[in-house]
Amino acid sequence: MESILGATWGEFIFLTVIMFGGAAYMMGLSLAETWRPMAQCLPYGVLLGAANRLFGNFFFAHDVLSVPGLVVGTLFLILVALFAYRTTQARKMVAQYPWLYQRAGLMGWKKI
């Protein structure tokens, strides 16, 4: 019952979505908290994607060289990190500069 990802859906949800998705969320959060550029989410996300494939091999005997699995998992982790980065950045901009900005949705701010 393997999908194109090289894993079953349960394994994908447990390993990629829950475990490494949480790590990607914390990575995006910490990059935004320290005012790092958003572009740093990309190389760190690729490293998390590679670690995700290795842990899949260690725990579930997945094929490490499965290109579709690597691409889908890495893209998912990068998107989670970018979401966390942007929401944290919006919260920090409004909290740090309340006289300049107000919240405009979950991931945005606007000038007052």
Biopython code that builds the backbone (N, CA, C, O; Angstrom):
import numpy as np
from Bio.PDB.StructureBuilder import StructureBuilder

atoms = [
    (1, "MET", "N", (0.821, -1.190, 0.000)),
    (1, "MET", "CA", (0.000, 0.000, 0.000)),
    (1, "MET", "C", (0.868, 1.257, 0.000)),
    (1, "MET", "O", (0.535, 2.242, 0.659)),
    (2, "GLU", "N", (1.951, 1.226, -0.719)),
    (2, "GLU", "CA", (2.811, 2.405, -0.788)),
    (2, "GLU", "C", (2.298, 3.368, -1.838)),
    (2, "GLU", "O", (1.811, 2.959, -2.893)),
    (3, "SER", "N", (2.411, 4.633, -1.542)),
    (3, "SER", "CA", (2.005, 5.662, -2.494)),
    (3, "SER", "C", (3.212, 6.086, -3.317)),
    (3, "SER", "O", (4.277, 5.474, -3.234)),
    (4, "ILE", "N", (3.046, 7.108, -4.090)),
    (4, "ILE", "CA", (4.160, 7.613, -4.899)),
    (4, "ILE", "C", (5.263, 8.195, -4.017)),
    (4, "ILE", "O", (6.384, 8.400, -4.481)),
    (5, "LEU", "N", (4.953, 8.460, -2.758)),
    (5, "LEU", "CA", (5.925, 9.040, -1.845)),
    (5, "LEU", "C", (6.942, 8.029, -1.354)),
    (5, "LEU", "O", (7.907, 8.409, -0.689)),
    (6, "GLY", "N", (6.759, 6.758, -1.659)),
    (6, "GLY", "CA", (7.667, 5.734, -1.176)),
    (6, "GLY", "C", (7.346, 5.284, 0.230)),
    (6, "GLY", "O", (8.144, 4.579, 0.847)),
    (7, "ALA", "N", (6.201, 5.674, 0.749)),
    (7, "ALA", "CA", (5.782, 5.315, 2.099)),
    (7, "ALA", "C", (4.266, 5.202, 2.120)),
    (7, "ALA", "O", (3.582, 5.691, 1.221)),
    (8, "THR", "N", (3.753, 4.555, 3.152)),
    (8, "THR", "CA", (2.301, 4.531, 3.311)),
    (8, "THR", "C", (1.865, 5.890, 3.851)),
    (8, "THR", "O", (2.677, 6.667, 4.353)),
    (9, "TRP", "N", (0.587, 6.154, 3.738)),
    (9, "TRP", "CA", (0.084, 7.453, 4.191)),
    (9, "TRP", "C", (0.268, 7.625, 5.693)),
    (9, "TRP", "O", (0.557, 8.730, 6.153)),
    (10, "GLY", "N", (0.107, 6.570, 6.456)),
    (10, "GLY", "CA", (0.298, 6.665, 7.899)),
    (10, "GLY", "C", (1.730, 7.002, 8.269)),
    (10, "GLY", "O", (1.978, 7.824, 9.151)),
    (11, "GLU", "N", (2.672, 6.363, 7.588)),
    (11, "GLU", "CA", (4.078, 6.661, 7.833)),
    (11, "GLU", "C", (4.408, 8.089, 7.423)),
    (11, "GLU", "O", (5.144, 8.785, 8.123)),
    (12, "PHE", "N", (3.867, 8.527, 6.294)),
    (12, "PHE", "CA", (4.114, 9.897, 5.841)),
    (12, "PHE", "C", (3.562, 10.906, 6.839)),
    (12, "PHE", "O", (4.225, 11.890, 7.166)),
    (13, "ILE", "N", (2.350, 10.661, 7.320)),
    (13, "ILE", "CA", (1.747, 11.601, 8.272)),
    (13, "ILE", "C", (2.519, 11.607, 9.580)),
    (13, "ILE", "O", (2.784, 12.673, 10.136)),
    (14, "PHE", "N", (2.882, 10.432, 10.078)),
    (14, "PHE", "CA", (3.608, 10.383, 11.356)),
    (14, "PHE", "C", (4.982, 11.038, 11.249)),
    (14, "PHE", "O", (5.326, 11.904, 12.053)),
    (15, "LEU", "N", (5.759, 10.624, 10.261)),
    (15, "LEU", "CA", (7.150, 11.080, 10.192)),
    (15, "LEU", "C", (7.273, 12.485, 9.613)),
    (15, "LEU", "O", (7.904, 13.351, 10.219)),
    (16, "THR", "N", (6.674, 12.718, 8.443)),
    (16, "THR", "CA", (6.877, 13.998, 7.765)),
    (16, "THR", "C", (6.002, 15.097, 8.351)),
    (16, "THR", "O", (6.486, 16.187, 8.655)),
    (17, "VAL", "N", (4.716, 14.811, 8.509)),
    (17, "VAL", "CA", (3.799, 15.868, 8.939)),
    (17, "VAL", "C", (3.956, 16.172, 10.421)),
    (17, "VAL", "O", (4.080, 17.337, 10.799)),
    (18, "ILE", "N", (3.954, 15.156, 11.261)),
    (18, "ILE", "CA", (3.968, 15.412, 12.705)),
    (18, "ILE", "C", (5.380, 15.702, 13.208)),
    (18, "ILE", "O", (5.636, 16.762, 13.779)),
    (19, "MET", "N", (6.301, 14.748, 12.993)),
    (19, "MET", "CA", (7.637, 14.913, 13.583)),
    (19, "MET", "C", (8.452, 16.010, 12.887)),
    (19, "MET", "O", (8.873, 16.972, 13.530)),
    (20, "PHE", "N", (8.671, 15.866, 11.587)),
    (20, "PHE", "CA", (9.507, 16.842, 10.894)),
    (20, "PHE", "C", (8.744, 18.119, 10.579)),
    (20, "PHE", "O", (9.360, 19.173, 10.431)),
    (21, "GLY", "N", (7.423, 18.056, 10.474)),
    (21, "GLY", "CA", (6.638, 19.280, 10.318)),
    (21, "GLY", "C", (6.749, 20.161, 11.554)),
    (21, "GLY", "O", (6.829, 21.385, 11.448)),
    (22, "GLY", "N", (6.755, 19.534, 12.728)),
    (22, "GLY", "CA", (6.966, 20.294, 13.958)),
    (22, "GLY", "C", (8.347, 20.929, 14.007)),
    (22, "GLY", "O", (8.510, 22.067, 14.448)),
    (23, "ALA", "N", (9.336, 20.174, 13.547)),
    (23, "ALA", "CA", (10.699, 20.726, 13.506)),
    (23, "ALA", "C", (10.784, 21.880, 12.509)),
    (23, "ALA", "O", (11.455, 22.878, 12.770)),
    (24, "ALA", "N", (10.108, 21.746, 11.369)),
    (24, "ALA", "CA", (10.113, 22.826, 10.377)),
    (24, "ALA", "C", (9.397, 24.056, 10.920)),
    (24, "ALA", "O", (9.823, 25.183, 10.670)),
    (25, "TYR", "N", (8.309, 23.847, 11.665)),
    (25, "TYR", "CA", (7.596, 24.977, 12.269)),
    (25, "TYR", "C", (8.499, 25.702, 13.262)),
    (25, "TYR", "O", (8.569, 26.931, 13.258)),
    (26, "MET", "N", (9.186, 24.948, 14.106)),
    (26, "MET", "CA", (10.091, 25.575, 15.075)),
    (26, "MET", "C", (11.258, 26.266, 14.379)),
    (26, "MET", "O", (11.745, 27.292, 14.855)),
    (27, "MET", "N", (11.714, 25.706, 13.247)),
    (27, "MET", "CA", (12.794, 26.331, 12.493)),
    (27, "MET", "C", (12.346, 27.687, 11.944)),
    (27, "MET", "O", (13.068, 28.675, 12.077)),
    (28, "GLY", "N", (11.169, 27.743, 11.332)),
    (28, "GLY", "CA", (10.657, 29.010, 10.820)),
    (28, "GLY", "C", (10.428, 30.019, 11.927)),
    (28, "GLY", "O", (10.693, 31.210, 11.758)),
    (29, "LEU", "N", (9.938, 29.545, 13.053)),
    (29, "LEU", "CA", (9.713, 30.408, 14.201)),
    (29, "LEU", "C", (11.021, 31.005, 14.702)),
    (29, "LEU", "O", (11.097, 32.205, 14.967)),
    (30, "SER", "N", (12.041, 30.180, 14.831)),
    (30, "SER", "CA", (13.311, 30.689, 15.355)),
    (30, "SER", "C", (14.016, 31.608, 14.356)),
    (30, "SER", "O", (14.680, 32.562, 14.761)),
    (31, "LEU", "N", (13.879, 31.335, 13.070)),
    (31, "LEU", "CA", (14.472, 32.246, 12.078)),
    (31, "LEU", "C", (13.801, 33.613, 12.131)),
    (31, "LEU", "O", (14.477, 34.636, 12.023)),
    (32, "ALA", "N", (12.493, 33.643, 12.295)),
    (32, "ALA", "CA", (11.786, 34.924, 12.372)),
    (32, "ALA", "C", (12.062, 35.629, 13.695)),
    (32, "ALA", "O", (12.176, 36.854, 13.730)),
    (33, "GLU", "N", (12.169, 34.874, 14.774)),
    (33, "GLU", "CA", (12.428, 35.485, 16.085)),
    (33, "GLU", "C", (13.782, 36.184, 16.127)),
    (33, "GLU", "O", (13.950, 37.176, 16.837)),
    (34, "THR", "N", (14.740, 35.673, 15.376)),
    (34, "THR", "CA", (16.074, 36.272, 15.371)),
    (34, "THR", "C", (16.292, 37.198, 14.182)),
    (34, "THR", "O", (17.427, 37.585, 13.904)),
    (35, "TRP", "N", (15.223, 37.559, 13.475)),
    (35, "TRP", "CA", (15.237, 38.496, 12.354)),
    (35, "TRP", "C", (16.164, 38.059, 11.222)),
    (35, "TRP", "O", (16.796, 38.896, 10.578)),
    (36, "ARG", "N", (16.246, 36.784, 10.986)),
    (36, "ARG", "CA", (17.024, 36.260, 9.858)),
    (36, "ARG", "C", (16.219, 36.431, 8.572)),
    (36, "ARG", "O", (14.996, 36.563, 8.634)),
    (37, "PRO", "N", (16.869, 36.434, 7.413)),
    (37, "PRO", "CA", (16.117, 36.556, 6.156)),
    (37, "PRO", "C", (15.285, 35.308, 5.870)),
    (37, "PRO", "O", (15.641, 34.196, 6.258)),
    (38, "MET", "N", (14.176, 35.526, 5.186)),
    (38, "MET", "CA", (13.263, 34.426, 4.865)),
    (38, "MET", "C", (13.928, 33.383, 3.974)),
    (38, "MET", "O", (13.563, 32.208, 4.020)),
    (39, "ALA", "N", (14.883, 33.791, 3.177)),
    (39, "ALA", "CA", (15.553, 32.869, 2.254)),
    (39, "ALA", "C", (16.300, 31.762, 2.985)),
    (39, "ALA", "O", (16.603, 30.735, 2.377)),
    (40, "GLN", "N", (16.605, 31.934, 4.259)),
    (40, "GLN", "CA", (17.296, 30.887, 5.002)),
    (40, "GLN", "C", (16.402, 29.683, 5.278)),
    (40, "GLN", "O", (16.896, 28.625, 5.667)),
    (41, "CYS", "N", (15.101, 29.832, 5.084)),
    (41, "CYS", "CA", (14.204, 28.685, 5.233)),
    (41, "CYS", "C", (14.471, 27.628, 4.167)),
    (41, "CYS", "O", (14.235, 26.443, 4.400)),
    (42, "LEU", "N", (14.960, 28.042, 3.005)),
    (42, "LEU", "CA", (15.180, 27.089, 1.910)),
    (42, "LEU", "C", (16.310, 26.099, 2.186)),
    (42, "LEU", "O", (16.068, 24.893, 2.125)),
    (43, "PRO", "N", (17.537, 26.545, 2.486)),
    (43, "PRO", "CA", (18.581, 25.539, 2.722)),
    (43, "PRO", "C", (18.322, 24.690, 3.963)),
    (43, "PRO", "O", (18.612, 23.493, 3.969)),
    (44, "TYR", "N", (17.778, 25.303, 5.009)),
    (44, "TYR", "CA", (17.468, 24.520, 6.200)),
    (44, "TYR", "C", (16.334, 23.535, 5.931)),
    (44, "TYR", "O", (16.327, 22.432, 6.479)),
    (45, "GLY", "N", (15.387, 23.921, 5.101)),
    (45, "GLY", "CA", (14.310, 23.007, 4.726)),
    (45, "GLY", "C", (14.815, 21.826, 3.911)),
    (45, "GLY", "O", (14.325, 20.707, 4.065)),
    (46, "VAL", "N", (15.792, 22.070, 3.047)),
    (46, "VAL", "CA", (16.391, 20.974, 2.274)),
    (46, "VAL", "C", (17.121, 20.014, 3.207)),
    (46, "VAL", "O", (17.049, 18.798, 3.023)),
    (47, "LEU", "N", (17.814, 20.540, 4.191)),
    (47, "LEU", "CA", (18.478, 19.669, 5.156)),
    (47, "LEU", "C", (17.470, 18.861, 5.970)),
    (47, "LEU", "O", (17.698, 17.682, 6.242)),
    (48, "LEU", "N", (16.366, 19.479, 6.356)),
    (48, "LEU", "CA", (15.316, 18.736, 7.064)),
    (48, "LEU", "C", (14.705, 17.670, 6.170)),
    (48, "LEU", "O", (14.386, 16.578, 6.640)),
    (49, "GLY", "N", (14.537, 17.971, 4.889)),
    (49, "GLY", "CA", (14.003, 16.987, 3.955)),
    (49, "GLY", "C", (14.917, 15.780, 3.814)),
    (49, "GLY", "O", (14.447, 14.645, 3.750)),
    (50, "ALA", "N", (16.226, 16.024, 3.765)),
    (50, "ALA", "CA", (17.180, 14.916, 3.694)),
    (50, "ALA", "C", (17.151, 14.092, 4.973)),
    (50, "ALA", "O", (17.197, 12.863, 4.922)),
    (51, "ALA", "N", (17.076, 14.758, 6.116)),
    (51, "ALA", "CA", (16.976, 14.028, 7.382)),
    (51, "ALA", "C", (15.680, 13.233, 7.454)),
    (51, "ALA", "O", (15.657, 12.133, 8.005)),
    (52, "ASN", "N", (14.606, 13.779, 6.903)),
    (52, "ASN", "CA", (13.326, 13.076, 6.867)),
    (52, "ASN", "C", (13.450, 11.772, 6.085)),
    (52, "ASN", "O", (12.946, 10.738, 6.522)),
    (53, "ARG", "N", (14.118, 11.812, 4.933)),
    (53, "ARG", "CA", (14.304, 10.593, 4.128)),
    (53, "ARG", "C", (15.164, 9.575, 4.872)),
    (53, "ARG", "O", (14.888, 8.376, 4.826)),
    (54, "LEU", "N", (16.212, 10.051, 5.561)),
    (54, "LEU", "CA", (17.068, 9.130, 6.303)),
    (54, "LEU", "C", (16.317, 8.479, 7.465)),
    (54, "LEU", "O", (16.464, 7.280, 7.700)),
    (55, "PHE", "N", (15.519, 9.254, 8.189)),
    (55, "PHE", "CA", (14.751, 8.679, 9.290)),
    (55, "PHE", "C", (13.698, 7.705, 8.761)),
    (55, "PHE", "O", (13.397, 6.705, 9.412)),
    (56, "GLY", "N", (13.138, 7.989, 7.589)),
    (56, "GLY", "CA", (12.218, 7.047, 6.965)),
    (56, "GLY", "C", (12.907, 5.736, 6.645)),
    (56, "GLY", "O", (12.308, 4.668, 6.772)),
    (57, "ASN", "N", (14.160, 5.809, 6.233)),
    (57, "ASN", "CA", (14.928, 4.595, 5.975)),
    (57, "ASN", "C", (15.229, 3.866, 7.277)),
    (57, "ASN", "O", (15.105, 2.643, 7.339)),
    (58, "PHE", "N", (15.618, 4.586, 8.306)),
    (58, "PHE", "CA", (15.965, 3.961, 9.574)),
    (58, "PHE", "C", (14.772, 3.259, 10.213)),
    (58, "PHE", "O", (14.893, 2.122, 10.670)),
    (59, "PHE", "N", (13.617, 3.931, 10.249)),
    (59, "PHE", "CA", (12.464, 3.403, 10.967)),
    (59, "PHE", "C", (11.560, 2.507, 10.130)),
    (59, "PHE", "O", (11.017, 1.529, 10.643)),
    (60, "PHE", "N", (11.391, 2.826, 8.847)),
    (60, "PHE", "CA", (10.404, 2.124, 8.029)),
    (60, "PHE", "C", (10.992, 1.473, 6.782)),
    (60, "PHE", "O", (10.232, 0.972, 5.954)),
    (61, "ALA", "N", (12.301, 1.461, 6.616)),
    (61, "ALA", "CA", (12.991, 0.860, 5.471)),
    (61, "ALA", "C", (12.545, 1.457, 4.139)),
    (61, "ALA", "O", (12.362, 0.742, 3.154)),
    (62, "HIS", "N", (12.372, 2.780, 4.125)),
    (62, "HIS", "CA", (12.039, 3.462, 2.876)),
    (62, "HIS", "C", (13.265, 3.534, 1.988)),
    (62, "HIS", "O", (14.398, 3.414, 2.453)),
    (63, "ASP", "N", (13.020, 3.730, 0.712)),
    (63, "ASP", "CA", (14.107, 3.933, -0.234)),
    (63, "ASP", "C", (14.617, 5.364, -0.086)),
    (63, "ASP", "O", (13.867, 6.316, -0.303)),
    (64, "VAL", "N", (15.876, 5.518, 0.278)),
    (64, "VAL", "CA", (16.438, 6.848, 0.496)),
    (64, "VAL", "C", (16.490, 7.642, -0.803)),
    (64, "VAL", "O", (16.340, 8.863, -0.783)),
    (65, "LEU", "N", (16.697, 6.981, -1.911)),
    (65, "LEU", "CA", (16.851, 7.663, -3.192)),
    (65, "LEU", "C", (15.538, 7.860, -3.940)),
    (65, "LEU", "O", (15.552, 8.093, -5.149)),
    (66, "SER", "N", (14.421, 7.772, -3.259)),
    (66, "SER", "CA", (13.121, 8.014, -3.880)),
    (66, "SER", "C", (12.972, 9.514, -4.136)),
    (66, "SER", "O", (12.717, 10.286, -3.211)),
    (67, "VAL", "N", (13.131, 9.916, -5.380)),
    (67, "VAL", "CA", (13.103, 11.343, -5.721)),
    (67, "VAL", "C", (11.732, 11.966, -5.458)),
    (67, "VAL", "O", (11.678, 13.051, -4.879)),
    (68, "PRO", "N", (10.609, 11.330, -5.858)),
    (68, "PRO", "CA", (9.312, 11.963, -5.554)),
    (68, "PRO", "C", (9.070, 12.116, -4.058)),
    (68, "PRO", "O", (8.526, 13.128, -3.618)),
    (69, "GLY", "N", (9.465, 11.130, -3.283)),
    (69, "GLY", "CA", (9.305, 11.240, -1.838)),
    (69, "GLY", "C", (10.133, 12.348, -1.247)),
    (69, "GLY", "O", (9.678, 13.073, -0.362)),
    (70, "LEU", "N", (11.363, 12.484, -1.738)),
    (70, "LEU", "CA", (12.241, 13.551, -1.259)),
    (70, "LEU", "C", (11.692, 14.919, -1.622)),
    (70, "LEU", "O", (11.688, 15.828, -0.792)),
    (71, "VAL", "N", (11.231, 15.073, -2.852)),
    (71, "VAL", "CA", (10.731, 16.373, -3.314)),
    (71, "VAL", "C", (9.461, 16.772, -2.570)),
    (71, "VAL", "O", (9.347, 17.905, -2.101)),
    (72, "VAL", "N", (8.508, 15.852, -2.461)),
    (72, "VAL", "CA", (7.240, 16.168, -1.793)),
    (72, "VAL", "C", (7.469, 16.469, -0.319)),
    (72, "VAL", "O", (6.926, 17.441, 0.207)),
    (73, "GLY", "N", (8.262, 15.652, 0.348)),
    (73, "GLY", "CA", (8.534, 15.887, 1.760)),
    (73, "GLY", "C", (9.267, 17.190, 2.003)),
    (73, "GLY", "O", (8.942, 17.926, 2.935)),
    (74, "THR", "N", (10.256, 17.480, 1.168)),
    (74, "THR", "CA", (11.019, 18.716, 1.331)),
    (74, "THR", "C", (10.165, 19.942, 1.049)),
    (74, "THR", "O", (10.250, 20.932, 1.776)),
    (75, "LEU", "N", (9.350, 19.893, 0.012)),
    (75, "LEU", "CA", (8.465, 21.025, -0.270)),
    (75, "LEU", "C", (7.471, 21.261, 0.857)),
    (75, "LEU", "O", (7.195, 22.404, 1.222)),
    (76, "PHE", "N", (6.939, 20.182, 1.404)),
    (76, "PHE", "CA", (6.016, 20.327, 2.528)),
    (76, "PHE", "C", (6.718, 20.987, 3.714)),
    (76, "PHE", "O", (6.163, 21.896, 4.331)),
    (77, "LEU", "N", (7.918, 20.544, 4.032)),
    (77, "LEU", "CA", (8.644, 21.097, 5.176)),
    (77, "LEU", "C", (9.018, 22.558, 4.948)),
    (77, "LEU", "O", (8.977, 23.355, 5.885)),
    (78, "ILE", "N", (9.380, 22.920, 3.728)),
    (78, "ILE", "CA", (9.704, 24.314, 3.427)),
    (78, "ILE", "C", (8.455, 25.191, 3.548)),
    (78, "ILE", "O", (8.525, 26.308, 4.061)),
    (79, "LEU", "N", (7.320, 24.684, 3.077)),
    (79, "LEU", "CA", (6.075, 25.457, 3.194)),
    (79, "LEU", "C", (5.677, 25.662, 4.654)),
    (79, "LEU", "O", (5.220, 26.744, 5.023)),
    (80, "VAL", "N", (5.844, 24.650, 5.473)),
    (80, "VAL", "CA", (5.543, 24.796, 6.907)),
    (80, "VAL", "C", (6.470, 25.833, 7.535)),
    (80, "VAL", "O", (6.025, 26.667, 8.324)),
    (81, "ALA", "N", (7.752, 25.785, 7.190)),
    (81, "ALA", "CA", (8.705, 26.747, 7.742)),
    (81, "ALA", "C", (8.385, 28.173, 7.289)),
    (81, "ALA", "O", (8.481, 29.111, 8.080)),
    (82, "LEU", "N", (8.006, 28.337, 6.024)),
    (82, "LEU", "CA", (7.661, 29.671, 5.522)),
    (82, "LEU", "C", (6.396, 30.202, 6.188)),
    (82, "LEU", "O", (6.306, 31.395, 6.479)),
    (83, "PHE", "N", (5.417, 29.327, 6.432)),
    (83, "PHE", "CA", (4.202, 29.738, 7.129)),
    (83, "PHE", "C", (4.533, 30.205, 8.546)),
    (83, "PHE", "O", (4.060, 31.254, 8.983)),
    (84, "ALA", "N", (5.342, 29.426, 9.259)),
    (84, "ALA", "CA", (5.717, 29.803, 10.622)),
    (84, "ALA", "C", (6.520, 31.097, 10.630)),
    (84, "ALA", "O", (6.340, 31.942, 11.506)),
    (85, "TYR", "N", (7.400, 31.247, 9.659)),
    (85, "TYR", "CA", (8.212, 32.453, 9.571)),
    (85, "TYR", "C", (7.328, 33.690, 9.385)),
    (85, "TYR", "O", (7.479, 34.689, 10.087)),
    (86, "ARG", "N", (6.416, 33.602, 8.439)),
    (86, "ARG", "CA", (5.600, 34.775, 8.115)),
    (86, "ARG", "C", (4.636, 35.134, 9.242)),
    (86, "ARG", "O", (4.457, 36.317, 9.533)),
    (87, "THR", "N", (4.018, 34.156, 9.879)),
    (87, "THR", "CA", (3.108, 34.469, 10.988)),
    (87, "THR", "C", (3.871, 35.062, 12.167)),
    (87, "THR", "O", (3.379, 35.980, 12.823)),
    (88, "THR", "N", (5.054, 34.554, 12.440)),
    (88, "THR", "CA", (5.859, 35.097, 13.535)),
    (88, "THR", "C", (6.345, 36.503, 13.206)),
    (88, "THR", "O", (6.360, 37.378, 14.072)),
    (89, "GLN", "N", (6.737, 36.717, 11.969)),
    (89, "GLN", "CA", (7.196, 38.047, 11.561)),
    (89, "GLN", "C", (6.062, 39.067, 11.665)),
    (89, "GLN", "O", (6.286, 40.195, 12.105)),
    (90, "ALA", "N", (4.867, 38.689, 11.271)),
    (90, "ALA", "CA", (3.730, 39.604, 11.368)),
    (90, "ALA", "C", (3.428, 39.937, 12.828)),
    (90, "ALA", "O", (3.155, 41.090, 13.164)),
    (91, "ARG", "N", (3.477, 38.926, 13.690)),
    (91, "ARG", "CA", (3.228, 39.163, 15.110)),
    (91, "ARG", "C", (4.291, 40.077, 15.697)),
    (91, "ARG", "O", (3.969, 40.976, 16.474)),
    (92, "LYS", "N", (5.547, 39.865, 15.342)),
    (92, "LYS", "CA", (6.622, 40.679, 15.883)),
    (92, "LYS", "C", (6.583, 42.121, 15.364)),
    (92, "LYS", "O", (6.860, 43.053, 16.119)),
    (93, "MET", "N", (6.249, 42.312, 14.107)),
    (93, "MET", "CA", (6.188, 43.665, 13.555)),
    (93, "MET", "C", (5.118, 44.496, 14.260)),
    (93, "MET", "O", (5.341, 45.664, 14.580)),
    (94, "VAL", "N", (3.972, 43.894, 14.496)),
    (94, "VAL", "CA", (2.885, 44.624, 15.155)),
    (94, "VAL", "C", (3.202, 44.856, 16.631)),
    (94, "VAL", "O", (2.867, 45.906, 17.178)),
    (95, "ALA", "N", (3.843, 43.886, 17.275)),
    (95, "ALA", "CA", (4.174, 44.044, 18.691)),
    (95, "ALA", "C", (5.321, 45.025, 18.902)),
    (95, "ALA", "O", (5.313, 45.778, 19.876)),
    (96, "GLN", "N", (6.295, 45.028, 18.017)),
    (96, "GLN", "CA", (7.464, 45.879, 18.207)),
    (96, "GLN", "C", (7.233, 47.306, 17.733)),
    (96, "GLN", "O", (7.812, 48.242, 18.284)),
    (97, "TYR", "N", (6.391, 47.481, 16.716)),
    (97, "TYR", "CA", (6.120, 48.812, 16.172)),
    (97, "TYR", "C", (4.623, 49.090, 16.162)),
    (97, "TYR", "O", (4.032, 49.211, 15.089)),
    (98, "PRO", "N", (3.996, 49.194, 17.332)),
    (98, "PRO", "CA", (2.541, 49.383, 17.353)),
    (98, "PRO", "C", (2.101, 50.753, 16.837)),
    (98, "PRO", "O", (0.952, 50.908, 16.422)),
    (99, "TRP", "N", (2.983, 51.740, 16.853)),
    (99, "TRP", "CA", (2.627, 53.054, 16.339)),
    (99, "TRP", "C", (2.712, 53.121, 14.811)),
    (99, "TRP", "O", (2.207, 54.072, 14.215)),
    (100, "LEU", "N", (3.332, 52.142, 14.172)),
    (100, "LEU", "CA", (3.464, 52.134, 12.725)),
    (100, "LEU", "C", (2.540, 51.141, 12.022)),
    (100, "LEU", "O", (2.028, 51.420, 10.937)),
    (101, "TYR", "N", (2.328, 49.968, 12.654)),
    (101, "TYR", "CA", (1.644, 48.877, 11.961)),
    (101, "TYR", "C", (0.495, 48.330, 12.779)),
    (101, "TYR", "O", (0.492, 48.390, 14.009)),
    (102, "GLN", "N", (-0.470, 47.801, 12.073)),
    (102, "GLN", "CA", (-1.542, 47.041, 12.700)),
    (102, "GLN", "C", (-1.711, 45.733, 11.942)),
    (102, "GLN", "O", (-1.327, 45.619, 10.778)),
    (103, "ARG", "N", (-2.286, 44.760, 12.614)),
    (103, "ARG", "CA", (-2.411, 43.419, 12.041)),
    (103, "ARG", "C", (-3.389, 43.439, 10.876)),
    (103, "ARG", "O", (-4.438, 44.080, 10.942)),
    (104, "ALA", "N", (-3.036, 42.734, 9.816)),
    (104, "ALA", "CA", (-3.911, 42.602, 8.640)),
    (104, "ALA", "C", (-3.959, 41.126, 8.259)),
    (104, "ALA", "O", (-3.298, 40.699, 7.313)),
    (105, "GLY", "N", (-4.726, 40.372, 8.984)),
    (105, "GLY", "CA", (-4.818, 38.943, 8.715)),
    (105, "GLY", "C", (-3.788, 38.159, 9.505)),
    (105, "GLY", "O", (-3.084, 38.698, 10.358)),
    (106, "LEU", "N", (-3.722, 36.879, 9.198)),
    (106, "LEU", "CA", (-2.834, 35.990, 9.932)),
    (106, "LEU", "C", (-1.363, 36.238, 9.603)),
    (106, "LEU", "O", (-0.512, 36.179, 10.491)),
    (107, "MET", "N", (-1.059, 36.513, 8.346)),
    (107, "MET", "CA", (0.339, 36.618, 7.938)),
    (107, "MET", "C", (0.713, 38.010, 7.447)),
    (107, "MET", "O", (1.705, 38.151, 6.731)),
    (108, "GLY", "N", (-0.035, 39.029, 7.800)),
    (108, "GLY", "CA", (0.275, 40.333, 7.256)),
    (108, "GLY", "C", (0.114, 41.449, 8.262)),
    (108, "GLY", "O", (-0.419, 41.262, 9.356)),
    (109, "TRP", "N", (0.583, 42.603, 7.868)),
    (109, "TRP", "CA", (0.430, 43.830, 8.647)),
    (109, "TRP", "C", (0.328, 44.976, 7.655)),
    (109, "TRP", "O", (0.721, 44.852, 6.495)),
    (110, "LYS", "N", (-0.211, 46.103, 8.135)),
    (110, "LYS", "CA", (-0.331, 47.275, 7.269)),
    (110, "LYS", "C", (0.002, 48.518, 8.071)),
    (110, "LYS", "O", (-0.058, 48.527, 9.300)),
    (111, "LYS", "N", (0.353, 49.560, 7.344)),
    (111, "LYS", "CA", (0.672, 50.823, 7.997)),
    (111, "LYS", "C", (-0.590, 51.462, 8.539)),
    (111, "LYS", "O", (-1.668, 51.335, 7.960)),
    (112, "ILE", "N", (-0.443, 52.134, 9.632)),
    (112, "ILE", "CA", (-1.572, 52.832, 10.235)),
    (112, "ILE", "C", (-1.792, 54.146, 9.517)),
    (112, "ILE", "O", (-2.702, 54.897, 9.869)),
]
sb = StructureBuilder()
sb.init_structure("model")
sb.init_model(0)
sb.init_chain("A")
sb.init_seg("    ")
for serial, (resi, resn, name, xyz) in enumerate(atoms, 1):
    if name == "N":
        sb.init_residue(resn, " ", resi, " ")
    sb.init_atom(name, np.array(xyz, "f"), 0.0, 1.0, " ", f" {name:<3s}", serial, name[0])
structure = sb.get_structure()
